[in-house]
């Protein structure tokens, strides 16, 4: 809102719409501070209808894993001991990934959380479903991690676009689960 989208409105998948952030920390989107001062508290159906109409230009999604083609996993992961760990699931994330004009994923930059292929596709990134035309819009446009920003080539593969102060390219490459391409026109490495 402060840099380039002054009229942006936040839409939460539970139907809450806000012009400004909540004044207190939220643990879930339905917490009282998110409801207080909201523009609207609509239904999930009304929220999803805005997505279906193409009226959501950018969706932000958290994930347990993101792979090299921008697929997200928020359903299950395999622990270091080989056990399957069940997570809360996607909620409306799959709808947001499929129907928002573009999405941005947020996660901690760890090799285990950035595998070459996610253990389970909860929300689609780039892949054959987009190339075939079955999903006309959307796709992961960026992954913002605790170390860097990854973007996607026209072929749908992640590359390192920029990195945060105090972080090295070597550290990012070592903590990514695939041979990460680097935007040489921008980065010096």
Secondary structure, DSSP 4 states (H G I P E B T S, - for coil): --SS-TT--EE-TTSEEESS--SS--SSTTSHHHHTT-SEE--HHHHHHHHHTT----EEEE-SEE-TT--EE-SEEE-TTS-EEE----TTHHHHHHHSS-EEEEE---GGGSBSS-SS-SB--SSHHHHTTSS-S--EEEEEESSEEEEE-TTS-EEEEEE-TT--HHHHHHTSBS--EE-TTT---
